[in-house]
Amino acid sequence: MAFDKIEKLMDNYICNNCLGRQYSRFSRGLTNYERGKILRIIIDNRKAILKNKKPRKCYVCNGLFDNLDKWTEKAKTKLKKIEFNSLLVGTKLSNNLAEKEEKLWEKIGIENTEPLKAELNREIGKRLEAYFKKSAEFKNPDILIILNLEKNKVELEINPLYIFGYYKKLQRGFPQCKWGTPGHYKTSIQEIIAKPVMRLTKGKDNKFHGAGREDIDARCLGWRPFVVEILKPVKRRIDLKRIIKEINKTKKVNVKGLKYSDMITVRRIKDFKGDKAYRLLVKFENPIKKERLKDLKRLVGMIQQRTPQRVAHRRADLIRRREVKEMNYRLINKKTLELKIKGTAGLYVKELVSGDKGRTKPSVSEILGIEARPVELDVIKIEKFK
């Protein structure tokens, strides 16, 4: 360790924290303050400091480390009414502090140094952890406490709260997510599920992530996995059983298995490609003879589907190959057929019936040579999400 460099640093007053931080890689088990104090004693500068009637401010941090309690109190006040289980402290340096630190590094080098904000984050973090009895989380904390030194204030970034579950859509006529202009649809699955969660968490907004979706005019009678994401929640621990009961009372949507989740599960849900089973009620333009229905077995196998006209405005115009794995039918009357289909994810089952003017091949209309249209659609089973 070159003591001439230390003496050079002390041409202007430098506090123990800023001094010790420049040699943070030397000696374990010491704080930067303790390390700086030892260095100051070694070069016999202690007496010079004690002679001053008023302590001088460190020319690097401008007395920042003398005011750790002040910044801790600011953070406590901000956090007082917010519920969290983990935290992390971050710092936004002012331009002045950043410039001083860079000049210091030019003098002393950066081989053994620790950045100012790393020490500040750690020291404030330790105080807050002890006060709130919460642990630091470096990857995904519930809340990020930002010490904004430029604006002289504490800012908070509250991470979302994720709740996983399964839902059934019991009625037709409303979408999965909030859609269109306000009032276009009176409600949605997202709004029905999120409403009690938002009230209890006091969140600012929400997002809904479902493993696929059903059409507005369809029911979903199989359990579809989802995650509701609550933005900037004030409360994070709520009665999930109470929420299940409240949602199920609506008679429009049923939920089960609510539990706290994370962003990783959201990504898994988005990537989920589980098989699905459907029930369709099909109407024919003209009467159909029962013996002709055996030809429908040709639907089982690979299906070629060009992006349907009804979704072409929001989906890329592509030709997709999907598989029909199982198919059963029951003739209700000469113009009405009940069709049950099991297929891979992404199969457009309405177009499997109508043919969509030749965009889906084969189709019920093409095989039977008669116009067919779906009048009811239910998702009756969804492969289990793992």
C-alpha positions in Angstrom: 0.0 0.0 0.0 1.5 3.4 -1.1 1.2 5.8 1.8 2.2 8.7 -0.4 -1.0 8.2 -2.3 -3.0 8.3 0.9 -1.3 11.5 1.9 -2.0 13.0 -1.5 -5.7 12.1 -1.0 -5.7 14.0 2.3 -4.5 17.3 0.8 -8.2 18.1 1.1 -10.3 16.7 3.9 -11.6 13.3 3.1 -13.9 11.4 5.5 -13.1 7.9 6.8 -15.7 6.2 4.6 -14.4 7.7 1.4 -10.8 7.1 2.4 -11.4 3.5 3.4 -13.5 2.8 0.3 -10.4 3.4 -1.9 -8.8 0.4 -0.2 -11.8 -1.8 0.3 -10.0 -4.9 -1.0 -7.5 -4.8 1.8 -8.4 -6.5 5.1 -11.6 -8.3 5.6 -14.2 -7.9 8.3 -13.9 -4.1 8.5 -16.3 -1.4 7.3 -14.9 1.3 5.1 -15.2 3.7 8.0 -13.1 1.5 10.2 -10.6 1.0 7.4 -10.3 4.7 6.8 -9.9 5.5 10.4 -7.0 3.0 10.7 -5.3 4.6 7.6 -5.7 8.0 9.1 -4.0 7.0 12.3 -1.2 5.3 10.4 -0.3 8.6 8.6 -0.7 10.5 11.9 -3.3 12.9 10.5 -5.7 12.5 13.3 -4.3 15.4 15.4 -4.6 17.7 12.5 -8.3 17.0 12.2 -9.0 17.3 15.9 -7.5 20.8 16.0 -10.3 22.1 13.8 -13.0 23.7 15.9 -15.6 22.7 13.4 -15.4 19.4 11.5 -14.7 19.9 7.8 -16.9 18.2 5.2 -15.4 15.5 3.1 -14.5 17.0 -0.3 -15.5 13.7 -2.0 -19.0 13.0 -0.5 -19.6 16.4 1.0 -20.5 14.9 4.4 -23.0 12.4 2.9 -21.8 9.6 5.3 -22.4 11.9 8.3 -26.1 12.0 7.3 -26.9 8.3 6.9 -29.5 8.5 9.7 -31.2 11.4 7.8 -31.5 9.3 4.6 -32.6 6.3 6.6 -35.5 8.3 8.2 -36.5 9.6 4.8 -36.8 6.0 3.5 -38.7 4.9 6.6 -41.3 7.6 6.1 -41.8 6.6 2.5 -42.1 2.9 3.4 -44.3 3.3 6.4 -47.7 2.4 4.8 -46.4 -0.1 2.2 -46.3 -3.8 2.8 -43.3 -5.7 1.5 -41.2 -8.8 2.4 -37.9 -7.9 0.7 -36.1 -4.7 -0.3 -33.1 -3.4 -2.2 -31.5 0.1 -2.0 -30.1 1.9 -5.0 -28.6 5.3 -5.5 -28.7 8.0 -8.2 -25.6 10.1 -7.8 -25.7 13.8 -8.5 -23.4 14.9 -11.3 -21.2 16.7 -8.8 -20.6 13.6 -6.7 -20.0 11.5 -9.8 -17.4 14.0 -11.1 -15.6 14.1 -7.7 -15.5 10.3 -7.5 -14.0 10.1 -11.0 -11.4 12.6 -10.2 -10.5 10.7 -7.1 -10.1 7.5 -9.1 -7.8 9.4 -11.5 -5.5 10.1 -8.5 -5.6 6.8 -6.7 -6.6 4.3 -9.3 -9.6 1.9 -9.2 -7.9 -1.4 -8.6 -8.9 -1.6 -5.0 -11.7 0.8 -4.7 -15.4 0.4 -4.1 -17.9 2.9 -5.7 -19.5 5.4 -3.4 -23.0 4.3 -4.2 -22.2 0.7 -3.4 -21.2 1.6 0.2 -24.2 3.9 0.5 -26.6 1.2 -0.7 -25.1 -1.3 1.8 -25.1 1.0 4.8 -28.7 2.4 4.3 -29.8 -1.2 3.4 -28.5 -2.6 6.7 -30.3 0.0 8.7 -33.6 -0.5 6.9 -33.3 -4.3 7.1 -32.8 -4.1 10.9 -35.6 -1.6 11.3 -38.3 -3.4 9.2 -36.9 -6.9 10.0 -36.9 -7.6 6.2 -34.2 -9.1 4.1 -32.4 -7.7 1.1 -33.2 -9.4 -2.2 -30.9 -8.6 -5.1 -32.7 -10.3 -8.0 -36.4 -9.5 -7.5 -37.2 -7.4 -4.4 -40.7 -6.4 -3.6 -39.6 -2.8 -3.4 -36.6 -0.8 -4.6 -35.6 2.2 -2.5 -33.8 4.8 -4.6 -31.7 7.5 -2.9 -31.9 10.3 -5.4 -29.0 12.5 -4.4 -29.6 15.0 -7.2 -33.1 15.8 -6.0 -32.3 15.1 -2.4 -35.2 12.7 -1.9 -36.1 9.1 -1.6 -38.0 7.4 -4.5 -39.7 4.0 -4.5 -40.2 1.5 -7.3 -42.8 -1.0 -6.2 -42.5 -4.3 -8.1 -45.8 -6.0 -9.2 -47.6 -8.6 -7.2 -48.4 -11.8 -9.2 -51.3 -14.1 -8.4 -51.6 -17.4 -10.2 -54.8 -19.4 -10.6 -57.3 -21.2 -12.9 -60.5 -19.9 -14.2 -63.7 -21.0 -16.0 -65.8 -18.7 -18.1 -69.4 -19.7 -17.5 -71.2 -17.2 -19.7 -70.8 -16.0 -23.3 -70.7 -12.4 -24.4 -67.6 -10.8 -22.8 -63.8 -11.0 -23.6 -60.9 -12.3 -21.6 -59.1 -8.9 -21.2 -60.3 -5.3 -21.1 -60.9 -4.5 -24.7 -61.9 -1.6 -27.0 -63.2 1.7 -25.8 -64.6 2.0 -22.3 -68.1 0.6 -22.2 -67.7 -1.5 -25.3 -68.1 -4.5 -23.2 -69.6 -4.2 -19.7 -67.0 -6.5 -18.2 -64.2 -9.0 -18.9 -62.6 -12.0 -17.2 -59.7 -9.7 -16.3 -62.0 -7.1 -14.6 -64.0 -9.7 -12.7 -60.9 -11.4 -11.3 -58.9 -8.2 -10.7 -61.6 -6.2 -9.0 -61.4 -7.7 -5.5 -57.6 -8.1 -5.8 -57.2 -4.4 -6.7 -59.4 -3.3 -3.8 -57.5 -5.3 -1.2 -54.0 -4.5 -2.5 -54.8 -0.9 -3.3 -52.9 -1.4 -6.6 -52.7 1.3 -9.3 -53.5 -0.9 -12.3 -53.4 -4.5 -13.4 -52.5 -6.8 -16.3 -53.9 -10.2 -17.2 -51.9 -13.2 -18.6 -53.8 -16.2 -19.7 -52.6 -19.5 -21.2 -54.4 -18.8 -24.5 -57.8 -17.3 -24.7 -61.3 -18.1 -25.8 -63.6 -16.1 -28.2 -66.0 -13.5 -26.8 -69.0 -15.7 -27.7 -67.4 -18.9 -26.3 -67.5 -20.4 -22.8 -64.4 -22.0 -21.2 -65.6 -25.0 -19.1 -62.1 -26.4 -18.7 -59.8 -24.8 -16.1 -57.5 -22.3 -17.9 -54.3 -21.2 -16.0 -53.7 -17.4 -15.6 -51.7 -14.9 -13.7 -53.1 -11.5 -12.7 -50.4 -8.9 -12.3 -51.1 -6.0 -9.8 -49.0 -2.9 -10.5 -47.7 -0.8 -7.5 -49.6 -2.7 -4.7 -49.6 -1.1 -1.3 -50.6 -4.4 0.3 -49.1 -7.7 -0.7 -50.6 -10.2 1.7 -54.4 -10.6 1.2 -57.0 -13.3 1.8 -57.0 -15.4 -1.4 -59.7 -17.7 -0.2 -62.0 -14.7 0.3 -61.2 -13.5 -3.2 -62.1 -16.9 -4.6 -65.5 -16.8 -2.9 -66.2 -13.2 -4.1 -65.3 -14.0 -7.7 -67.3 -17.2 -7.8 -70.4 -15.3 -6.6 -70.6 -13.5 -9.9 -71.8 -16.7 -11.6 -69.9 -15.4 -14.7 -66.4 -16.6 -13.8 -65.2 -19.3 -11.4 -61.6 -19.4 -10.1 -59.6 -21.9 -8.0 -56.1 -22.5 -6.8 -55.1 -18.9 -6.2 -51.5 -18.5 -5.0 -48.7 -16.0 -5.1 -46.5 -16.3 -8.1 -43.8 -14.5 -10.1 -42.7 -13.3 -13.6 -41.2 -16.6 -14.4 -44.6 -18.2 -14.2 -46.0 -15.5 -16.5 -43.4 -16.4 -19.1 -44.2 -20.1 -18.8 -47.9 -19.4 -19.2 -47.3 -17.4 -22.4 -45.2 -20.3 -23.7 -47.7 -23.0 -22.7 -48.9 -25.1 -25.7 -51.2 -27.5 -24.1 -53.8 -29.5 -26.1 -57.4 -28.4 -25.8 -60.8 -30.1 -26.3 -63.8 -28.3 -27.8 -67.5 -28.8 -28.2 -69.2 -27.1 -31.1 -72.8 -26.9 -32.2 -72.8 -26.8 -36.0 -75.6 -25.7 -38.3 -75.9 -26.8 -41.9 -77.4 -24.7 -44.7 -79.2 -27.8 -46.0 -80.3 -31.1 -44.4 -77.5 -33.6 -44.1 -77.8 -37.4 -44.4 -76.4 -39.3 -41.4 -74.4 -41.8 -43.5 -72.3 -38.9 -45.0 -71.0 -37.9 -41.6 -68.5 -40.9 -41.5 -66.4 -38.8 -43.9 -65.6 -36.4 -41.1 -62.9 -38.8 -39.9 -60.8 -37.1 -42.5 -60.6 -34.2 -40.1 -58.3 -36.2 -37.8 -54.6 -35.4 -38.7 -52.8 -32.3 -39.8 -54.8 -29.3 -40.7 -53.5 -26.3 -42.8 -54.9 -23.0 -41.7 -54.2 -19.6 -43.2 -54.7 -16.8 -40.6 -58.6 -16.4 -40.4 -60.2 -13.4 -41.8 -61.7 -12.4 -38.5 -58.3 -12.0 -36.8 -56.3 -10.9 -39.9 -56.2 -7.3 -38.8 -54.2 -8.2 -35.7 -52.3 -11.4 -36.7 -49.6 -12.0 -39.3 -51.0 -13.5 -42.5 -49.4 -17.0 -42.2 -50.2 -20.5 -43.0 -50.1 -22.7 -39.9 -50.2 -26.5 -39.5 -52.2 -27.8 -36.6 -53.2 -31.3 -35.6 -56.7 -32.6 -34.8 -56.0 -35.6 -32.5 -59.6 -36.8 -31.8 -63.0 -36.1 -33.3 -66.5 -37.3 -32.3 -69.9 -36.2 -33.5 -73.6 -36.6 -32.8 -76.4 -35.6 -35.2 -79.0 -33.7 -33.3 -81.3 -33.2 -36.3 -81.0 -33.0 -40.0 -79.4 -29.5 -39.9 -77.7 -29.6 -36.5 -74.5 -31.5 -35.4 -72.7 -31.6 -32.1 -69.0 -31.9 -32.8 -66.2 -32.6 -30.2 -62.7 -31.9 -31.2 -59.3 -32.4 -29.4 -56.4 -30.5 -31.0 -53.1 -28.9 -30.5 -52.8 -25.3 -29.2 -53.5 -22.7 -31.8 -56.1 -24.6 -33.7 -58.9 -22.3 -35.1 -61.9 -24.6 -34.5 -64.5 -22.2 -35.9 -62.7 -22.2 -39.2 -62.3 -26.0 -39.0 -66.1 -26.0 -39.4 -66.7 -23.2 -41.9 -63.5 -23.5 -44.0 -63.2 -19.7 -44.0 -63.6 -19.5 -47.7 -60.9 -22.1 -48.4 -58.4 -20.7 -45.9 -58.6 -23.8 -43.7 -58.2 -27.3 -45.3 -59.8 -29.7 -44.7 -62.9 -28.5 -43.1 -66.4 -29.8 -42.3 -67.9 -27.6 -45.1 -65.3 -28.9 -47.6 -65.6 -32.6 -46.6 -69.4 -32.7 -46.7 -69.8 -30.3 -49.6 -72.3 -28.2 -47.7 -72.0 -24.9 -46.0 -71.6 -25.4 -42.2 -71.2 -22.7 -39.5 -70.5 -22.9 -35.8 -73.3 -21.4 -33.6 -71.9 -22.4 -30.2 -68.4 -23.0 -29.0 -67.2 -24.3 -25.6 -63.7 -25.1 -24.5 -64.3 -28.2 -22.4 -60.9 -29.3 -21.4 -57.3 -27.9 -21.3 -54.2 -29.9 -20.8 -52.9 -29.6 -17.2 -50.3 -26.8 -16.8 -47.1 -28.0 -15.2 
